[in-house]
Amino acid sequence: MKVAFSVALALAFGATIVAAQQGGPPDTPAVTVRGQVYTPRSILTRNMGTEEDQTTALPPHKVIGNIHYVGTRTLTSYLITTPAGHILVNTTYERNVPVIKKSVEQLGFKFEDIRIVLGTHAHGDHQEGDAAVKQLVPGAQFVAMAEDVPALQNMKPGGKDHPIDRRITHGDTVTLGGTTLTAHLTPGHTRGATTWTLPVEEAGKKYNVVITASYRAPNNVTPAVQAEFERTFKYIRTLPCDVQLGDHGGQYNMLAKHDRLKPGAPNPFIDPANCWVDAEVQEAMLRAQLETQAKQ
């Protein structure tokens, strides 16, 4: 099904003034998805927030089933707990590792019980902290999509080598204590961007959880990157989804959903109708960028 969106390729007058005042490039193109306007700058602001947002813990909480949130206001990290130890998805920046550790402990779990560490893609705001976690939990296994290994190997905060204990490919699984995650290669943002899926159970019902990678295109879309995204946007919509999580909270309206968490109330993270909103936004932006590039 084609994404319904309208594309505004001309820069609005107000945005032109702002860009000129800031001395930055024009904030274009703009796209409208489900009645909301997005620009490159608005998406970046939504995803990253302020420096304080990137480093301040969101109160740790159970998301659904055995998945818990242990990240910051804008950079996500998930603890998947099992009887055989735990799986950590995304370590974010190295400076956030103590924040994540504290959140894990506030939930009543032990950081040293982490057995496996996964990531969504090889950018510092998601996986720079891997080496620091390895120092704290030397026995943990670090798993990486093969296509992202070169970028991860170049990620050496403080000169520390990036830990990679297992290389995986599309469709491989990671299992611990009765929980199995499947790795889906969804390239474009990085060569090895990985979307993870897993089934969970809550209140006697089963749900499909999707932890999405970033699907945002670079400023200049090459034919190779376009081909990767064409495959990715088609493929992800084949994945069953009841709960979408992401590597930035803004990708799935995390803060608003967290505010609606109430004892006895429906779980706001169960939201199948909106699983692919961020993908719609990013695909619309890709189409707009390609149209702009074609006119240059």
The 8 nearest C-alpha neighbors of each residue, nearest first, counted from 0:
[[1, 2, 3, 233, 236, 232, 279, 237],
 [2, 0, 3, 4, 279, 233, 282, 283],
 [3, 1, 4, 279, 0, 283, 282, 32],
 [4, 2, 1, 5, 32, 33, 279, 283],
 [3, 5, 32, 31, 2, 283, 6, 30],
 [4, 6, 31, 30, 7, 3, 32, 283],
 [5, 7, 30, 8, 29, 287, 31, 4],
 [8, 6, 29, 9, 30, 28, 5, 10],
 [7, 9, 28, 6, 29, 10, 27, 287],
 [10, 8, 7, 11, 28, 27, 29, 12],
 [9, 11, 27, 15, 12, 8, 14, 26],
 [10, 12, 14, 13, 15, 9, 7, 16],
 [11, 13, 15, 14, 10, 16, 17, 9],
 [12, 14, 16, 15, 11, 17, 10, 18],
 [13, 15, 17, 11, 16, 12, 18, 10],
 [16, 14, 12, 18, 13, 17, 19, 11],
 [15, 17, 19, 13, 14, 18, 20, 12],
 [18, 16, 14, 20, 19, 15, 21, 13],
 [17, 19, 21, 15, 23, 20, 16, 25],
 [20, 18, 22, 16, 17, 21, 15, 23],
 [21, 19, 17, 18, 22, 16, 23, 15],
 [22, 20, 18, 23, 19, 17, 16, 24],
 [21, 23, 19, 20, 18, 24, 17, 25],
 [22, 24, 18, 21, 25, 19, 20, 26],
 [23, 25, 18, 26, 22, 19, 27, 21],
 [26, 24, 27, 18, 15, 23, 10, 14],
 [27, 25, 40, 39, 38, 24, 28, 14],
 [28, 26, 29, 25, 38, 10, 39, 8],
 [27, 29, 8, 38, 287, 7, 26, 288],
 [28, 30, 38, 7, 27, 37, 8, 6],
 [31, 29, 6, 37, 36, 7, 5, 284],
 [30, 32, 36, 35, 5, 4, 34, 37],
 [31, 33, 4, 34, 35, 280, 30, 36],
 [34, 32, 35, 31, 4, 3, 276, 36],
 [33, 35, 32, 31, 36, 4, 5, 30],
 [36, 34, 31, 32, 33, 37, 30, 280],
 [35, 37, 31, 30, 32, 29, 34, 38],
 [38, 36, 30, 29, 41, 31, 42, 35],
 [37, 39, 29, 41, 40, 27, 28, 42],
 [40, 38, 42, 41, 26, 43, 27, 37],
 [39, 41, 43, 38, 42, 26, 44, 37],
 [40, 42, 44, 38, 43, 39, 37, 45],
 [43, 41, 45, 39, 44, 40, 46, 38],
 [42, 44, 40, 46, 45, 41, 47, 39],
 [43, 45, 48, 41, 47, 42, 46, 40],
 [46, 44, 42, 43, 249, 48, 47, 41],
 [45, 47, 43, 249, 247, 44, 42, 48],
 [46, 48, 44, 73, 45, 43, 49, 53],
 [49, 47, 44, 52, 45, 46, 73, 53],
 [48, 50, 52, 51, 53, 47, 44, 73],
 [49, 51, 53, 52, 54, 48, 47, 55],
 [50, 52, 49, 54, 53, 55, 48, 72],
 [53, 51, 49, 72, 50, 55, 54, 48],
 [54, 52, 50, 51, 73, 74, 71, 55],
 [53, 55, 51, 52, 71, 95, 56, 50],
 [56, 54, 71, 52, 51, 53, 72, 57],
 [57, 55, 71, 70, 72, 58, 98, 54],
 [56, 58, 71, 72, 59, 70, 55, 69],
 [57, 59, 56, 60, 102, 69, 68, 71],
 [60, 58, 69, 68, 102, 57, 106, 67],
 [61, 59, 68, 67, 62, 58, 106, 69],
 [60, 62, 67, 63, 66, 68, 59, 65],
 [61, 63, 67, 66, 60, 68, 268, 64],
 [64, 62, 66, 61, 65, 201, 67, 199],
 [63, 65, 201, 200, 199, 66, 62, 61],
 [64, 66, 80, 79, 63, 67, 199, 81],
 [67, 65, 79, 63, 62, 64, 78, 61],
 [68, 66, 61, 78, 62, 77, 60, 79],
 [67, 69, 77, 60, 59, 70, 76, 61],
 [70, 68, 59, 102, 76, 99, 77, 103],
 [71, 69, 76, 75, 99, 56, 68, 74],
 [70, 72, 56, 57, 55, 74, 73, 54],
 [71, 73, 57, 52, 56, 53, 55, 74],
 [72, 74, 248, 247, 71, 53, 47, 52],
 [75, 73, 247, 71, 53, 70, 72, 91],
 [74, 76, 70, 246, 247, 71, 248, 73],
 [75, 77, 70, 89, 69, 88, 68, 90],
 [78, 76, 68, 88, 67, 69, 87, 79],
 [77, 79, 87, 67, 86, 66, 80, 68],
 [80, 78, 66, 86, 65, 85, 67, 77],
 [79, 81, 85, 65, 78, 86, 84, 66],
 [80, 82, 176, 84, 83, 85, 79, 175],
 [81, 83, 176, 84, 80, 85, 177, 175],
 [84, 82, 176, 81, 175, 85, 114, 80],
 [85, 83, 112, 81, 82, 113, 114, 80],
 [84, 86, 113, 80, 114, 81, 79, 112],
 [85, 87, 115, 79, 113, 116, 78, 114],
 [88, 86, 78, 116, 77, 117, 115, 79],
 [87, 89, 117, 77, 118, 76, 116, 86],
 [90, 88, 118, 76, 125, 91, 126, 117],
 [89, 91, 128, 126, 129, 125, 76, 92],
 [125, 92, 90, 124, 126, 89, 128, 127],
 [93, 91, 127, 124, 128, 95, 94, 123],
 [128, 92, 94, 95, 127, 96, 131, 91],
 [95, 93, 92, 96, 97, 128, 54, 98],
 [96, 94, 98, 93, 92, 97, 54, 99],
 [95, 97, 99, 98, 93, 94, 100, 128],
 [98, 96, 100, 99, 95, 101, 94, 93],
 [99, 97, 95, 101, 96, 100, 102, 56],
 [100, 98, 102, 96, 101, 97, 69, 70],
 [101, 99, 97, 103, 102, 98, 110, 96],
 [100, 102, 104, 98, 99, 103, 105, 97],
 [103, 101, 105, 99, 69, 104, 100, 59],
 [104, 102, 100, 106, 101, 105, 108, 69],
 [103, 105, 107, 108, 101, 106, 102, 109],
 [106, 104, 102, 107, 103, 101, 59, 108],
 [105, 107, 104, 103, 108, 102, 59, 60],
 [106, 108, 104, 105, 103, 109, 102, 110],
 [109, 107, 104, 103, 106, 110, 105, 112],
 [110, 108, 111, 112, 104, 103, 107, 113],
 [111, 109, 112, 113, 100, 103, 108, 104],
 [110, 112, 109, 113, 136, 135, 114, 139],
 [113, 111, 84, 110, 109, 85, 114, 108],
 [114, 112, 85, 111, 84, 86, 110, 115],
 [113, 115, 139, 85, 84, 86, 112, 140],
 [116, 114, 140, 86, 139, 141, 113, 87],
 [117, 115, 87, 141, 86, 88, 140, 142],
 [118, 116, 88, 142, 89, 87, 141, 115],
 [119, 117, 89, 88, 120, 126, 143, 125],
 [118, 120, 193, 212, 192, 194, 89, 246],
 [121, 119, 192, 118, 122, 193, 191, 189],
 [120, 122, 151, 147, 150, 126, 123, 189],
 [123, 121, 124, 125, 120, 126, 127, 151],
 [122, 124, 127, 126, 125, 92, 121, 91],
 [123, 125, 91, 92, 122, 126, 127, 74],
 [91, 126, 124, 123, 89, 122, 90, 127],
 [125, 127, 91, 123, 90, 128, 129, 89],
 [126, 128, 123, 92, 93, 129, 91, 125],
 [93, 129, 127, 90, 92, 126, 131, 130],
 [128, 130, 132, 131, 127, 126, 90, 133],
 [131, 129, 133, 132, 161, 128, 162, 134],
 [132, 130, 134, 133, 128, 129, 93, 135],
 [131, 133, 135, 129, 134, 130, 136, 128],
 [134, 132, 137, 130, 136, 131, 135, 129],
 [133, 135, 131, 132, 137, 136, 130, 129],
 [134, 136, 132, 133, 137, 131, 111, 110],
 [135, 137, 133, 138, 111, 134, 139, 132],
 [138, 136, 133, 134, 139, 135, 132, 140],
 [137, 139, 136, 140, 114, 133, 113, 115],
 [140, 138, 114, 115, 137, 136, 113, 141],
 [139, 141, 115, 164, 114, 116, 142, 138],
 [142, 140, 116, 164, 163, 115, 162, 117],
 [141, 143, 165, 117, 166, 164, 163, 116],
 [144, 142, 166, 167, 145, 165, 148, 163],
 [143, 145, 167, 147, 146, 191, 168, 166],
 [144, 146, 148, 166, 147, 167, 168, 143],
 [145, 147, 191, 190, 144, 148, 149, 168],
 [148, 146, 191, 145, 150, 144, 149, 190],
 [147, 149, 151, 145, 150, 146, 152, 143],
 [150, 148, 152, 151, 147, 153, 146, 145],
 [151, 149, 153, 152, 148, 147, 121, 154],
 [152, 150, 148, 154, 153, 149, 121, 147],
 [151, 153, 149, 154, 150, 161, 148, 160],
 [152, 154, 150, 151, 155, 149, 161, 160],
 [155, 153, 151, 152, 161, 156, 150, 127],
 [154, 156, 158, 159, 160, 153, 161, 157],
 [157, 155, 158, 159, 154, 127, 93, 130],
 [156, 158, 159, 155, 160, 154, 130, 93],
 [157, 159, 155, 156, 160, 154, 161, 130],
 [160, 158, 155, 157, 156, 161, 130, 154],
 [161, 159, 155, 162, 158, 130, 152, 154],
 [160, 162, 130, 152, 155, 154, 151, 159],
 [163, 161, 130, 141, 160, 164, 129, 133],
 [164, 162, 141, 165, 142, 161, 143, 166],
 [165, 163, 141, 140, 142, 162, 166, 143],
 [164, 166, 142, 163, 141, 143, 167, 140],
 [167, 165, 143, 145, 144, 142, 164, 168],
 [168, 166, 144, 145, 143, 171, 165, 169],
 [167, 169, 144, 171, 145, 170, 166, 184],
 [168, 170, 184, 183, 171, 182, 167, 144],
 [171, 169, 182, 183, 181, 168, 172, 184],
 [172, 170, 182, 169, 168, 181, 167, 173],
 [171, 173, 181, 180, 182, 174, 170, 179],
 [172, 174, 180, 179, 181, 175, 171, 182],
 [175, 173, 179, 178, 180, 172, 177, 176],
 [174, 176, 178, 177, 83, 179, 81, 173],
 [175, 177, 83, 81, 82, 178, 174, 84],
 [176, 178, 175, 179, 174, 81, 82, 83],
 [179, 177, 175, 174, 176, 180, 81, 197],
 [180, 178, 174, 173, 197, 172, 177, 175],
 [179, 181, 197, 173, 196, 172, 195, 174],
 [180, 182, 172, 196, 195, 171, 170, 173],
 [181, 183, 195, 170, 171, 169, 172, 194],
 [182, 184, 169, 194, 193, 170, 185, 195],
 [183, 185, 193, 169, 186, 192, 191, 194],
 [186, 184, 231, 192, 193, 183, 194, 187],
 [187, 185, 190, 192, 191, 227, 189, 188],
 [186, 188, 228, 189, 227, 224, 190, 216],
 [187, 189, 214, 216, 215, 186, 213, 192],
 [190, 188, 192, 187, 191, 186, 120, 121],
 [189, 191, 186, 146, 147, 192, 187, 188],
 [190, 192, 147, 146, 189, 186, 144, 193],
 [193, 191, 120, 186, 189, 185, 119, 190],
 [194, 192, 119, 184, 185, 183, 212, 191],
 [193, 195, 211, 183, 212, 210, 182, 185],
 [194, 196, 182, 210, 181, 209, 183, 193],
 [197, 195, 209, 181, 180, 208, 210, 194],
 [196, 198, 180, 208, 207, 179, 181, 199],
 [199, 197, 207, 206, 208, 205, 200, 196],
 [200, 198, 206, 64, 205, 207, 197, 201],
 [199, 201, 205, 64, 204, 206, 203, 202],
 [200, 202, 64, 204, 203, 205, 63, 199],
 [203, 201, 204, 200, 205, 64, 63, 199],
 [202, 204, 201, 200, 205, 206, 199, 64],
 [205, 203, 201, 200, 202, 206, 199, 64],
 [206, 204, 200, 199, 201, 198, 203, 207],
 [205, 207, 199, 198, 241, 200, 208, 204],
 [208, 206, 198, 240, 241, 197, 239, 242],
 [207, 209, 242, 197, 196, 240, 198, 243],
 [208, 210, 196, 243, 195, 211, 244, 240],
 [211, 209, 244, 195, 245, 194, 243, 196],
 [212, 210, 245, 194, 209, 244, 195, 213],
 [211, 213, 119, 194, 193, 192, 246, 245],
 [212, 214, 215, 188, 211, 246, 192, 245],
 [213, 215, 188, 281, 212, 216, 278, 187],
 [216, 214, 281, 213, 188, 217, 187, 285],
 [215, 217, 188, 285, 214, 187, 218, 220],
 [218, 216, 219, 220, 215, 188, 187, 224],
 [217, 219, 220, 216, 288, 39, 215, 285],
 [218, 220, 217, 221, 216, 288, 292, 289],
 [221, 219, 224, 217, 225, 218, 222, 216],
 [220, 222, 224, 223, 225, 219, 226, 217],
 [223, 221, 225, 224, 226, 220, 227, 289],
 [222, 224, 226, 221, 225, 227, 220, 187],
 [225, 223, 227, 221, 226, 187, 222, 220],
 [224, 226, 222, 228, 227, 223, 229, 221],
 [227, 225, 229, 223, 224, 228, 222, 230],
 [228, 226, 224, 187, 230, 225, 229, 186],
 [227, 229, 231, 187, 225, 230, 226, 232],
 [230, 228, 226, 227, 231, 232, 225, 233],
 [229, 231, 228, 233, 227, 232, 234, 226],
 [230, 232, 228, 185, 234, 233, 229, 235],
 [233, 231, 234, 229, 235, 230, 228, 236],
 [234, 232, 230, 231, 235, 236, 229, 237],
 [233, 235, 231, 236, 232, 237, 230, 238],
 [236, 234, 237, 238, 232, 233, 231, 185],
 [235, 237, 238, 234, 233, 232, 275, 239],
 [236, 238, 235, 234, 239, 233, 240, 232],
 [239, 237, 236, 235, 240, 234, 209, 196],
 [240, 238, 207, 237, 241, 236, 209, 208],
 [241, 239, 207, 242, 208, 271, 209, 238],
 [240, 242, 271, 207, 269, 206, 270, 208],
 [243, 241, 208, 269, 270, 240, 268, 271],
 [244, 242, 209, 274, 208, 210, 251, 245],
 [243, 245, 210, 209, 251, 211, 242, 246],
 [246, 244, 211, 210, 247, 250, 212, 248],
 [245, 247, 75, 212, 74, 248, 211, 213],
 [248, 246, 74, 245, 249, 46, 73, 75],
 [247, 249, 253, 73, 250, 251, 75, 252],
 [250, 248, 252, 46, 251, 247, 45, 253],
 [249, 251, 248, 277, 247, 245, 252, 46],
 [250, 252, 253, 249, 248, 244, 243, 245],
 [253, 251, 249, 255, 254, 250, 248, 256],
 [252, 254, 248, 256, 251, 255, 257, 249],
 [253, 255, 257, 256, 252, 258, 248, 72],
 [256, 254, 258, 257, 253, 252, 259, 267],
 [255, 257, 259, 253, 258, 267, 254, 268],
 [258, 256, 254, 259, 260, 255, 253, 267],
 [257, 259, 255, 256, 260, 254, 261, 253],
 [260, 258, 256, 257, 261, 267, 255, 266],
 [259, 261, 257, 258, 266, 267, 256, 262],
 [260, 262, 264, 259, 263, 265, 266, 258],
 [263, 261, 264, 260, 265, 266, 259, 267],
 [262, 264, 261, 265, 266, 260, 202, 259],
 [263, 265, 261, 262, 266, 260, 259, 267],
 [266, 264, 267, 263, 261, 260, 269, 262],
 [265, 267, 268, 269, 264, 260, 63, 261],
 [268, 266, 269, 256, 265, 259, 260, 270],
 [267, 269, 266, 270, 242, 256, 62, 243],
 [270, 268, 242, 267, 241, 266, 271, 243],
 [269, 271, 272, 268, 242, 273, 241, 274],
 [272, 270, 241, 274, 273, 240, 242, 269],
 [273, 271, 270, 274, 275, 241, 276, 240],
 [272, 274, 276, 271, 275, 270, 251, 243],
 [275, 273, 243, 271, 272, 276, 240, 270],
 [274, 276, 278, 277, 273, 279, 236, 243],
 [277, 275, 279, 278, 273, 274, 280, 251],
 [276, 278, 280, 279, 275, 250, 281, 251],
 [277, 279, 275, 281, 276, 280, 282, 214],
 [280, 278, 276, 282, 277, 281, 283, 275],
 [281, 279, 277, 283, 278, 282, 32, 284],
 [280, 282, 284, 278, 283, 215, 279, 214],
 [281, 283, 285, 279, 284, 280, 278, 286],
 [284, 282, 280, 286, 281, 285, 279, 287],
 [283, 285, 281, 287, 282, 286, 288, 280],
 [284, 286, 282, 288, 287, 283, 281, 289],
 [287, 285, 289, 283, 284, 288, 290, 282],
 [288, 286, 284, 290, 285, 289, 291, 28],
 [289, 287, 291, 285, 290, 286, 284, 292],
 [288, 290, 292, 286, 291, 287, 293, 285],
 [291, 289, 287, 293, 288, 292, 286, 294],
 [290, 292, 288, 294, 289, 293, 287, 295],
 [291, 293, 289, 295, 294, 290, 288, 219],
 [292, 294, 290, 291, 295, 289, 288, 287],
 [295, 293, 291, 292, 290, 289, 288, 8],
 [294, 292, 293, 291, 290, 289, 288, 219]]
